[in-house]
Amino acid sequence: MTYSTLSEALYAYLSTPGYEPQEMVDIARGMGVPPARRSELKALLAEEVRKGNLLKLRKSLYVLRRLQSGTLTGRISRRGERIFYVPDERSAAQLAALRPGENVSALLVNPHRSRGAMDGDKVTVSVKVQAPVHRHTRHRPRAAETHLEVRVLEITSRGHARWVGIYKSTGRYGHLAGDGRSCPAFVRLLTPPPAEVLPGMMVVAEPVSYPIANSEATARIAQVLGWPEDEGVQITSIMHKFGLADTFPPEVLEESERIPDTISEHELKQRDDWRQRCVITIDPETARDYDDAIAVTRHGSNWELAVHIADVSHYVRPGSALDMEAQSRGNSTYLPDRVLPMLPPRLCDGICSLREGEDRLTRLCLMQINRQGKVFKAEFRDAIICSRKRLCYPQVLEVLQGKSATGDAEVDAMIREAGKLAQLLRRKRFEAGALRLDTPEIRLITDDLGAPVDVEVETSDEAHQLVEEFMLAANEAVAHALNAHSLPTIYRVHEAPDTAKLSELAQELKAYGIKAGTLATREELNAVLEIIEDHPDADMLKVRVLRAMMRARYATDALGHYGLAKGDYCHFTSPIRRYADLVVHRAFCRLSGTPAAPLPSPGTLAGIAEHISETERNSASAENEAQQSMMARFLELQCESEHPRVWDAVVLACWPQGLAVEVPLLKVKGFVSGADLPADTSWYFERHAERWTSTDARCLYPGSKLRVKPTRVDSATGFADFKPA
């Protein structure tokens, strides 16, 4: 073994995932270094510590100080004043070797080492283990005292091609006031503004230079959006901020117009004809496109479940203008007052939508399920259907509860049978360890002008669960078959949560009086979720559990889905609104025996998987920001109302000035002044107990519930002032 080989072997050993700081003797034993060469290893360790490549901790433990494989890649996430580096999959695996057992999913970046990177920028960085400086002692740090220092080396691509902010008239041409996250807080304008722009208006600017080191950001105004308080302006600004388009390029629209409205006889002959069978769609009342339909038949103690999915791949061919645009968008985006579809309306609302009474092409996953809830046979076919009924969730729920009927006895009987099967599948899924993380969703209802006029709570009732379980079953069956046949495709994966995050979650739950244990298994997590279900702060605590989970993503390997407790899982059931499903449908052709174009190479698929994971994150961020913006506007209108609605709030903290509160249903935080507490008695703040107490022995402390109504809202932050109702 040469010296260079010993050096290479040392770094390979120290970079092993799960490596913990070790003494020289343990390192030698782990590397298999013979006793005769241990003095050489000792000298090598000392030399690498001197060079700064290794760090020698207390008790003579050694750890890598920097990665030897060069730079890492990832993206920047700005959260308030703090800047974080979020590593990509490859870089996260390398970081795990530096800090085994620690949470390395987001690392803090010193602003002076960020090169002015903005939120969403893709970057290359260097990372090293940094020890605290002890100037007057020869103190060696403990492993717990060290931290990872991140330095941005290069910004490889910008997360935001345009900046959105408020125009200010100061300076020669004025400047743009941004949010400091997606747009710099101060942007100097280089050219005269358009004549119609006035101070305080919201504008879109094209960047000229970025705020790197001491240089300031500069830009030119590209578009004037209007006054921030005007209806629709905030949503339009969010679309620009996240690069979302509400129109399609002319070549894409022209291509969609050339698609025929009718189905050829040749195509009909090649497909299973289900037009005379009882097939129905079940969707939200507001849905405009219908991409899934079901049929359930009982055969003795078994069921036959047919899941029909719109055959978008028949119309969107690989490499076409439609395909390239759909891939670029990655998915549809759902904003409170509009939908930004992945495909042009002619497809998503027309020929691909499984409308009632109209012939449509589908991909069929036909499953045979026994009374134990196990899919013992799955077939994959191309089919044609004519939907018997277009139903919405409330209608189906009333049939399941025996309160109403659809007017078609065969449909009613099938819904009742489908309800039994869905509940069996749901029970079996949770027995297998699936996490119970259902949370109510708030949908804002807007008027014709786009103003929010009401909110609607959507809960997971039996009708929603029926559709959900059938779609999960189809996704799993298709993924299992594609994996078994080694067909290249894209899977939906959800890895096990980081142990460091679970440890932090357990500590948080302990503060709420919940004994969480280690949370190392799904069984422990589900046990905690059962306790949370009856907790006064259930919604808030479920959100904290969700934050501790890994984010689901797309990958070319079947890595399983932790939350659903499934080994093979893909997205197959929504090709109208997700590009991943369209990719799966093209691989599905090999299962159904349909002639098809060659499948993409593994490298191409990996690139698509990474891209659509990013577009999904981008859309989710835009949807959340739009929801918060519209919620703030809704509460503003409530403040102006003579009879504002009253909401259940939870006290988060108590201060001498008043109470920090949150309305969990709306996900809005705010403040209740101590002066506004009920005037039927006197209130005073007990500093030692951090609570507000009244003279008639009432108490308000963290975790207390109270009913509140809004009095003022900060539209920029969404933070609200409340008064007790």
Disulfide bonds with the S-S distance in Angstrom:
none
